[in-house]
Structures are given as C-alpha cells and as structure tokens.
Amino acid sequence: MWQGLALCGVLTAGGYALTKAPGLAGGGFSPLVFALLLGLVAGNLPMTRSVPNVRPGLLFSMRWLLRGGIVLFGLSLTLQQIFALGPKILVLDIAVITSVLVVGYFFGTRILKMERDVTLLTCAGSAICGAAAVLATEATIRSRPAATSMAVATVVLFGTLAMLTYPLFYPLTGMDEGLFGIYIGATVHEVAQVVAAGDAVGPAALTNAVIVKLVRVMLLIPFLLIVDQWWQRRSTTSESSKTGLVIPWFAFGFLAMVIFNSFVTLPVSLHQGLVLSGQVAMAMAMAALGYETRLEKLASLGIKPFVLALCLFVMLMIGGLFAVSLLHL
C-alpha cells in the first residue's frame, strides 16, 4: 500500500508547489485541482502506468483519506459564522442549491441525455462547494473516476470564469459592496474562488461572501443524506440488494467537527495543522482519482458536461442576482 500512498504524496506536494508558482499564486486555485491534474498526467504516461503495487494505496486514498479530509474540513466552519447573517441567508442558499440541482439534473439527464452520475456530480459541484462537493458526492454514490474528474474540470473552468467576471460585473449591478458579497457567496463555486472574487470587490464583500459560502458548505450534509437515499431507490433491485442501506457517516463527522469548532478553542497551531491535514488528505484523494482516470474514458463523456456546467453558470449568475434582490438582503 505504501507505494500508492507515496505516489499520492508526491503528486500532492507538486500540487501545493504549483499554488506558489509565479503567475499562479493568489489566483484562487486550490491545491486539490493541481493534485488532480498532476495525477491525470502521471496516470496517462506510458512509463508510469505500469508502476507496481500502487493500486491499494490509490484505493485507500480515494476512500478513507477522502472521507477523513471531509470530516476535518468541518474545522473550517463554526455555527456562529453561519447564524451571523440571519435566516434569509439560509433561505437564499437553500433556494440556490435546490434550483440548481433540480433544474440541472433534469436538463442533464432528460435534455442532454447524460449519464446520471456525471450529471449529479456536475450539479453538486456547481450548486454547493465545488470540488469538495463533487468528492463528497462521489464518496456517497461511488461513481466512476472519469465522471468525477469531468465534474471537477467543469467546476474549475466555470468557477474560475466567475472569479474573474464577478468583480467586473459589480459596478453594473447597482448593489452596495456588502450585498454584492452575499451574491458572490451564494453563486460562485469554490471557497477559494469566493475569497478571490470577494477580495477583488472589497472588504465588506469579502466578509459577507465567505459567510454565505460557508452556509452553502454546511448544506452539504443534508444534501448527502438525501442523495444517498434517493440514489439507492433509483438503483436497480440487484444493485440495491448488493449495497444495502449506505449512510454517509463522514457527513456526521463533518457536522461534529463544525459543532466542536464552535464551542472549543484549540491552540492556533493545532487547529491550523488539523485543517491542513484535512486539505492534504483530500488533495491526495484527488491525486489518486486523477491517476486512476484514463483520458480515453474522459473523452468518451464528450462535451455535454461542459454544456451543462455552462448552463448552470448562467443560471447561478442571473438567477442568483434575482434571488438576492427578491429577498431584500
């Protein structure tokens, strides 16, 4: 197993190094994305495909390190942050997530005729919290590596586009800085992209954007519980008999960490170390996922996931603006 873990560790270290590289530093790109890309490259090179004894470590990373990382991700949130902006923020985030998931899943499966797992992962990444939501959903429904990689790719592409265009869009909206920050937090994909976009607008926008985004992240828990039961019912009878009732226990671990972080103050160095450990664990899972993804399988998914992600991006940008104005936040 250690060979696969060592490979994931090297790819993850490379991902972190790229976030500090000139031209990339401060760009809002997560180490998780770079770890996935490096894994994708390494896994498709002829000389690295045949590396012996790596699969057990890759599987361990994709399953257990992924779940452990999601649990530790809960230390990035507190209940106090979530309650700070009041109940209207919760209503806004629920409305955004629900509409993106329902409309996106219908459009992807019925109109574009996409596979269910690709559609659900793409919608989850757009609706909730980017790559972390894609990974958590993948851990719940156990989708194909190629489907997960494609969903993460759409999050990176359109989340980056949002991060760059929202600050340019701000003067045209007539919103004050704080209100526009709520709009950013409710509609931009990744946490890192929300931070970059909010910071480009101003300090009030950044503060509100992060809090609203963290509420969206918290809603990952009920989403996973609902999608687990729904996915099981949608499976064939033979599949259901094999898998039984699968409860995403890591979601409860994530919630436990949020509650713990709300009432217990850890030493700063310990807290930062645990948060970093969770991020590294998720990055290693991304590296393993990329390594296990073959480009020919990725290519077989076609352009449809990007069409779906583009439609969701437009829906978030326009529909989110309407929702924020409607709620008079």
Secondary structure in CASP SS format (residue, H / E / C, confidence):
PFRMAT SS
TARGET T0000
AUTHOR 0000-0000-0000
METHOD secondary structure of the structure
MODEL  1
M C 1.00
W H 1.00
Q H 1.00
G H 1.00
L H 1.00
A H 1.00
L H 1.00
C H 1.00
G H 1.00
V H 1.00
L H 1.00
T H 1.00
A H 1.00
G H 1.00
G H 1.00
Y H 1.00
A H 1.00
L H 1.00
T H 1.00
K C 1.00
A C 1.00
P C 1.00
G C 1.00
L C 1.00
A C 1.00
G C 1.00
G C 1.00
G C 1.00
F C 1.00
S C 1.00
P H 1.00
L H 1.00
V H 1.00
F H 1.00
A H 1.00
L H 1.00
L H 1.00
L H 1.00
G H 1.00
L H 1.00
V H 1.00
A H 1.00
G H 1.00
N C 1.00
L C 1.00
P H 1.00
M H 1.00
T H 1.00
R H 1.00
S C 1.00
V C 1.00
P C 1.00
N C 1.00
V C 1.00
R H 1.00
P H 1.00
G H 1.00
L H 1.00
L H 1.00
F H 1.00
S H 1.00
M H 1.00
R H 1.00
W H 1.00
L H 1.00
L H 1.00
R H 1.00
G H 1.00
G H 1.00
I H 1.00
V H 1.00
L H 1.00
F H 1.00
G H 1.00
L H 1.00
S H 1.00
L C 1.00
T C 1.00
L H 1.00
Q H 1.00
Q H 1.00
I H 1.00
F H 1.00
A C 1.00
L C 1.00
G C 1.00
P H 1.00
K H 1.00
I H 1.00
L H 1.00
V H 1.00
L H 1.00
D H 1.00
I H 1.00
A H 1.00
V H 1.00
I H 1.00
T H 1.00
S H 1.00
V H 1.00
L H 1.00
V H 1.00
V H 1.00
G H 1.00
Y H 1.00
F H 1.00
F H 1.00
G H 1.00
T H 1.00
R H 1.00
I H 1.00
L C 1.00
K C 1.00
M C 1.00
E C 1.00
R H 1.00
D H 1.00
V H 1.00
T H 1.00
L H 1.00
L H 1.00
T H 1.00
C H 1.00
A H 1.00
G H 1.00
S H 1.00
A H 1.00
I H 1.00
C H 1.00
G C 1.00
A H 1.00
A H 1.00
A H 1.00
V H 1.00
L H 1.00
A H 1.00
T H 1.00
E H 1.00
A H 1.00
T H 1.00
I H 1.00
R C 1.00
S C 1.00
R C 1.00
P H 1.00
A H 1.00
A H 1.00
T H 1.00
S H 1.00
M H 1.00
A H 1.00
V H 1.00
A H 1.00
T H 1.00
V H 1.00
V H 1.00
L H 1.00
F H 1.00
G H 1.00
T H 1.00
L H 1.00
A H 1.00
M H 1.00
L H 1.00
T H 1.00
Y H 1.00
P H 1.00
L H 1.00
F H 1.00
Y H 1.00
P H 1.00
L H 1.00
T H 1.00
G C 1.00
M C 1.00
D C 1.00
E H 1.00
G H 1.00
L H 1.00
F H 1.00
G H 1.00
I H 1.00
Y H 1.00
I H 1.00
G H 1.00
A H 1.00
T H 1.00
V C 1.00
H C 1.00
E C 1.00
V H 1.00
A H 1.00
Q H 1.00
V H 1.00
V H 1.00
A H 1.00
A H 1.00
G H 1.00
D H 1.00
A H 1.00
V H 1.00
G C 1.00
P H 1.00
A H 1.00
A H 1.00
L H 1.00
T H 1.00
N H 1.00
A H 1.00
V H 1.00
I H 1.00
V H 1.00
K H 1.00
L H 1.00
V H 1.00
R H 1.00
V H 1.00
M H 1.00
L C 1.00
L H 1.00
I H 1.00
P H 1.00
F H 1.00
L H 1.00
L H 1.00
I H 1.00
V H 1.00
D H 1.00
Q H 1.00
W H 1.00
W H 1.00
Q H 1.00
R H 1.00
R H 1.00
S C 1.00
T C 1.00
T H 1.00
S H 1.00
E H 1.00
S H 1.00
S H 1.00
K H 1.00
T H 1.00
G C 1.00
L C 1.00
V C 1.00
I C 1.00
P C 1.00
W H 1.00
F H 1.00
A H 1.00
F H 1.00
G H 1.00
F H 1.00
L H 1.00
A H 1.00
M H 1.00
V H 1.00
I H 1.00
F H 1.00
N H 1.00
S H 1.00
F H 1.00
V C 1.00
T C 1.00
L C 1.00
P C 1.00
V H 1.00
S H 1.00
L H 1.00
H H 1.00
Q H 1.00
G H 1.00
L H 1.00
V H 1.00
L H 1.00
S H 1.00
G H 1.00
Q H 1.00
V H 1.00
A H 1.00
M H 1.00
A H 1.00
M H 1.00
A H 1.00
M H 1.00
A H 1.00
A H 1.00
L H 1.00
G H 1.00
Y H 1.00
E H 1.00
T C 1.00
R C 1.00
L H 1.00
E H 1.00
K H 1.00
L H 1.00
A H 1.00
S H 1.00
L C 1.00
G C 1.00
I C 1.00
K H 1.00
P H 1.00
F H 1.00
V H 1.00
L H 1.00
A H 1.00
L H 1.00
C H 1.00
L H 1.00
F H 1.00
V H 1.00
M H 1.00
L H 1.00
M H 1.00
I H 1.00
G H 1.00
G H 1.00
L H 1.00
F H 1.00
A H 1.00
V H 1.00
S H 1.00
L H 1.00
L C 1.00
H C 1.00
L C 1.00
END
